[in-house]
Amino acid sequence: MARDGEHTNRMHDPSARPDPDSNKLTVLVLRGGPSAEREVSFAGGKAVAAALRKAGHTVIEADIAPDDLSALDNHQFEVVFPVLHGTFGEDGELQEILEKRNIIFAGSDSISSRLAMDKYQAKAAFTAADLRTPVAALIRKDRPNKIEQRELDLEIERTLKWVGFPCVIKPNCQGSSVGVMIAQDDKDAAQAIRQLLSEYGDCLIEQFIEGRELTVGILGAQTLPLLEIRPQQPFYDYQAKYLDDHTEYLFEMGLAETVRKKVQTEAKKAFEALGCRDFGRVDFLMDRQGRSYLLEINTIPGFTDHSLLPKAAGRVGIDMAQLCDKIVQMAWQRSI
């Protein structure tokens, strides 16, 4: 498997491809998919397709799923731009399919995508890179020895005692805050853990950090401006991300320049620690003492009108058309 994606699309005769210096390409935008974030993906994919057309590219839009890969067979294109979130689209499965077919695609490769999607493994990589991240433990759904009910109760009890309250309970391999809950006591936490184990599989129990929610967009080698999210709800959940027009997004947040630069540096270091490429979004919490805690990396962040990467790019004069064009061009350059 090629980690860098330096292959040609098998559907094209390289001698018949556009001039490498040409910046007008045929781009297949993949949106939809099978995950819980399907509707968000459709909205983001529509926005990306419109932006690429504005930038002068020819765009094909298609849905895709593990049992329907026809979008990859039926059209001629130079580059794939995946705008899928969650399982299949963002967890490395789609990326591995594209790599095996020698298809050029934007975004992180299958190895980095898989690592970023697995929150527990990603946190281990952050820790190894000397990046602060909230204390967390993993409770697995699949147990080779079929652990008895009482043994699971004891594991939950031990884990909650170690992590402490309040704590954040979340699916280990989901995005867009799907399934995320904050528990204040043993009873609520145990109930939430069992629910998430049943609905999503492996469950992460994480230390709750009270403070400011920050995010840093990455575009190639460029670290975009630090952005603060102020939801009107207890935390930045799915509702606040995509549906609540009252969520505030602030660039002028009263932080010292040295603090902002430190968080940006940490974001780039985290991005590199997971081997990510092209674009992404790195999420943090900052406590009342000014300590930043790395939460996760989104390798395919949102592209809707609520989304943070386009907002951060716009802050430095990169509009949506330019943003999507830059992402496609980075992928295309790997094939030349």
C-alpha positions in Angstrom: 0.0 0.0 0.0 1.4 3.4 -0.9 1.4 5.8 2.0 1.9 8.9 0.0 -0.7 8.3 -2.7 1.8 8.9 -5.4 0.0 6.9 -8.1 -2.0 7.7 -11.2 -5.7 7.0 -11.5 -5.9 3.7 -13.2 -8.8 5.0 -15.5 -6.5 7.4 -17.2 -3.7 7.1 -19.8 -1.0 9.3 -18.2 0.0 10.5 -21.7 -3.5 11.8 -22.2 -3.7 13.7 -18.9 -3.9 17.4 -18.7 -0.7 19.5 -18.7 0.8 19.2 -15.2 0.9 23.0 -15.1 -2.8 23.2 -15.8 -4.9 23.9 -12.7 -8.2 22.9 -14.2 -9.1 19.3 -13.3 -12.0 16.9 -13.3 -12.8 16.3 -9.6 -15.1 13.6 -8.2 -16.7 14.8 -5.0 -17.8 12.0 -2.8 -20.5 12.8 -0.3 -23.2 11.0 1.7 -21.9 7.6 2.8 -23.3 5.2 5.4 -22.4 6.9 8.7 -24.5 8.8 11.2 -23.1 12.0 9.6 -24.6 11.3 6.2 -26.8 14.5 6.0 -23.9 16.7 7.1 -21.8 15.1 4.4 -24.4 15.9 1.7 -24.4 19.5 2.7 -20.7 19.8 2.9 -20.2 17.9 -0.4 -22.7 20.3 -2.1 -20.7 23.3 -0.8 -17.3 21.8 -2.0 -18.7 21.0 -5.4 -20.0 24.5 -5.9 -16.7 26.0 -4.7 -14.7 23.8 -7.1 -16.9 24.8 -10.0 -16.4 28.4 -9.1 -12.6 27.7 -9.2 -13.0 26.5 -12.7 -12.9 22.7 -12.2 -15.2 20.2 -13.8 -17.0 18.4 -10.9 -18.8 15.1 -10.6 -20.8 14.5 -7.5 -21.6 11.0 -6.2 -22.7 9.0 -3.2 -20.7 6.0 -2.2 -21.0 3.1 0.3 -19.0 0.0 1.1 -21.5 -2.1 -1.0 -21.7 0.4 -3.8 -18.4 1.7 -5.2 -19.8 2.4 -8.7 -18.9 6.0 -8.4 -15.3 5.0 -8.8 -15.9 3.0 -11.9 -18.4 5.0 -14.0 -16.7 8.3 -14.5 -13.5 9.9 -15.7 -11.8 12.1 -13.2 -8.3 13.2 -12.1 -8.8 13.6 -8.4 -11.2 12.5 -5.7 -12.3 14.9 -3.0 -13.9 12.9 -0.2 -16.4 14.9 1.9 -17.5 12.0 4.1 -17.4 11.9 7.9 -17.3 9.1 10.4 -17.3 5.4 9.6 -16.2 4.3 6.1 -15.4 7.8 4.8 -13.0 9.1 7.5 -11.7 5.9 9.2 -9.3 4.8 6.5 -11.6 2.3 4.8 -12.4 4.5 1.8 -8.9 5.8 1.6 -7.6 2.2 1.5 -9.9 1.4 -1.4 -8.7 4.5 -3.3 -5.1 3.5 -2.7 -5.6 0.0 -3.9 -7.2 1.4 -7.1 -4.3 3.9 -7.5 -6.7 6.8 -7.4 -5.4 10.2 -6.5 -7.4 11.7 -3.6 -7.3 14.7 -1.3 -6.7 14.4 2.4 -4.9 12.0 4.7 -4.0 8.5 3.7 -5.6 5.3 5.1 -3.0 4.8 7.9 -3.3 8.4 9.2 -7.1 8.4 8.8 -7.5 5.2 10.7 -5.3 6.5 13.5 -7.0 9.8 13.8 -10.4 8.2 13.9 -9.4 5.9 16.8 -9.5 8.4 19.6 -7.7 6.2 22.1 -4.8 5.3 19.7 -4.5 9.0 18.6 -4.2 10.1 22.2 -1.4 7.6 22.7 0.4 9.1 19.7 -0.2 12.6 21.1 1.3 11.6 24.4 4.3 10.1 22.7 4.8 13.4 21.0 4.8 15.2 24.4 1.4 16.8 23.8 -1.0 17.2 26.7 -4.3 15.4 26.3 -7.0 14.7 28.9 -6.7 11.4 30.9 -8.8 8.7 29.3 -9.6 5.0 29.4 -11.1 2.7 26.8 -13.8 0.1 27.5 -14.1 -2.4 24.7 -17.3 -3.9 23.5 -15.8 -7.1 22.0 -14.2 -9.2 24.6 -12.5 -12.5 23.6 -13.4 -14.3 26.8 -17.0 -13.1 27.0 -16.7 -11.2 30.2 -19.6 -11.7 32.6 -21.9 -8.8 33.5 -20.4 -8.4 36.9 -16.9 -8.1 35.5 -18.1 -5.3 33.2 -19.7 -3.6 36.1 -16.3 -3.8 38.0 -14.4 -2.5 35.0 -16.8 0.5 34.6 -16.5 1.2 38.4 -12.7 1.1 38.3 -12.5 3.3 35.2 -14.8 5.9 36.6 -12.9 6.0 39.9 -9.7 6.6 38.0 -10.9 9.2 35.5 -13.1 11.0 38.1 -16.2 13.3 37.7 -17.5 14.9 35.7 -16.3 12.9 32.8 -16.9 12.8 29.1 -18.2 9.6 27.6 -17.9 9.2 23.8 -17.8 6.5 21.1 -14.1 5.8 20.4 -14.5 5.9 16.6 -17.2 8.5 15.7 -17.0 12.1 14.6 -19.0 15.3 14.9 -19.6 14.7 18.6 -22.0 11.9 17.7 -23.0 10.1 20.9 -20.9 12.4 23.2 -22.3 12.7 26.8 -21.1 14.4 30.0 -21.7 12.4 33.2 -21.8 13.8 36.7 -22.1 10.7 38.7 -21.7 6.9 38.7 -25.2 6.1 37.8 -25.4 8.4 34.8 -22.0 7.4 33.6 -22.6 3.6 33.8 -25.9 4.1 31.9 -24.2 6.2 29.2 -21.3 3.7 28.8 -23.7 0.8 28.4 -25.7 2.7 25.9 -22.7 3.7 23.8 -21.2 0.2 23.9 -24.5 -1.1 22.5 -24.9 1.6 19.8 -21.4 2.4 18.7 -18.9 -0.2 20.1 -15.8 0.7 22.0 -16.3 3.6 24.4 -13.9 6.2 25.6 -14.2 7.7 29.1 -12.3 10.9 29.3 -11.4 13.5 31.9 -13.7 16.6 31.7 -11.7 19.8 31.2 -13.7 22.9 32.0 -12.7 25.8 29.9 -12.6 27.3 26.4 -13.1 25.3 23.2 -10.5 26.1 20.6 -9.7 24.8 17.2 -6.9 25.2 14.6 -7.3 24.5 10.9 -4.4 23.1 8.9 -4.0 23.7 5.2 -0.9 22.1 3.8 2.0 23.6 5.5 -0.1 26.5 6.8 -1.5 26.7 10.3 -4.7 28.8 10.2 -5.7 31.3 12.9 -6.9 30.0 16.3 -10.7 30.0 16.6 -12.7 29.9 19.8 -16.1 28.2 19.8 -18.7 29.4 22.3 -21.8 27.2 22.2 -24.9 28.2 24.0 -25.3 24.6 25.1 -23.2 22.7 27.8 -20.6 21.7 25.2 -20.0 21.8 21.4 -22.2 18.8 20.4 -23.8 17.9 17.1 -26.6 20.3 17.6 -24.3 23.2 18.2 -22.0 22.3 15.3 -24.5 22.1 12.6 -27.9 23.3 13.7 -27.7 26.0 16.3 -27.3 29.5 14.8 -26.5 30.9 18.3 -23.1 29.3 18.5 -20.4 32.0 18.5 -17.1 31.7 16.6 -14.5 34.1 17.8 -11.0 35.0 16.5 -10.5 37.9 18.8 -10.6 36.0 22.1 -8.3 38.0 24.4 -5.5 35.5 24.4 -1.9 36.7 24.3 -0.1 36.2 21.0 2.4 33.9 22.6 -0.4 31.7 23.8 -2.1 31.6 20.4 1.1 30.7 18.7 1.8 28.0 21.2 -1.5 26.3 20.5 -1.0 26.6 16.7 2.4 25.0 17.1 0.9 22.2 19.1 -1.8 21.7 16.4 0.9 21.3 13.7 2.9 19.0 15.8 -0.2 16.8 16.4 -1.0 16.8 12.7 2.5 15.6 11.9 2.5 13.1 14.8 -0.4 11.2 13.1 1.1 11.6 9.6 -1.8 13.7 8.3 -1.7 15.7 5.1 -3.4 18.3 3.0 -6.0 19.6 5.4 -7.6 19.0 8.8 -8.8 20.5 12.0 -7.2 20.1 15.4 -9.4 20.5 18.5 -8.4 21.7 22.0 -9.7 22.7 25.4 -8.0 25.3 27.4 -8.6 25.3 31.2 -8.8 28.2 33.5 -5.1 28.1 34.1 -4.4 28.6 30.4 -3.2 25.0 29.8 -4.2 23.6 26.4 -5.4 20.0 26.1 -5.4 18.3 22.7 -8.7 16.4 22.0 -8.6 15.0 18.5 -7.9 15.6 14.8 -10.6 15.7 12.2 -9.0 14.5 9.0 -12.2 15.5 7.0 -13.7 18.4 8.9 -17.0 20.0 7.9 -17.5 22.2 4.9 -21.0 23.5 5.7 -21.8 27.2 6.5 -21.3 26.3 10.2 -17.9 24.7 9.6 -14.7 25.9 11.2 -12.0 25.2 8.6 -13.6 27.5 6.0 -14.1 30.2 8.6 -10.5 30.1 9.6 -9.3 30.1 6.0 -11.6 33.1 5.3 -9.9 34.9 8.2 -6.6 35.0 6.2 -8.3 35.9 2.9 -8.8 32.3 1.5 -12.4 32.0 0.3 -14.2 28.7 -0.1 -13.3 28.4 -3.8 -9.7 29.0 -3.1 -9.7 26.7 -0.1 -11.1 23.7 -2.1 -8.9 24.5 -5.1 -5.7 24.5 -2.8 -6.8 21.1 -1.4 -7.3 19.6 -4.8 -4.0 21.0 -6.2 -2.1 19.5 -3.3 -3.5 16.0 -4.1 -2.8 16.5 -7.8 0.8 17.6 -7.3 1.5 14.2 -5.6 0.7 12.5 -8.9 3.1 14.5 -11.0 
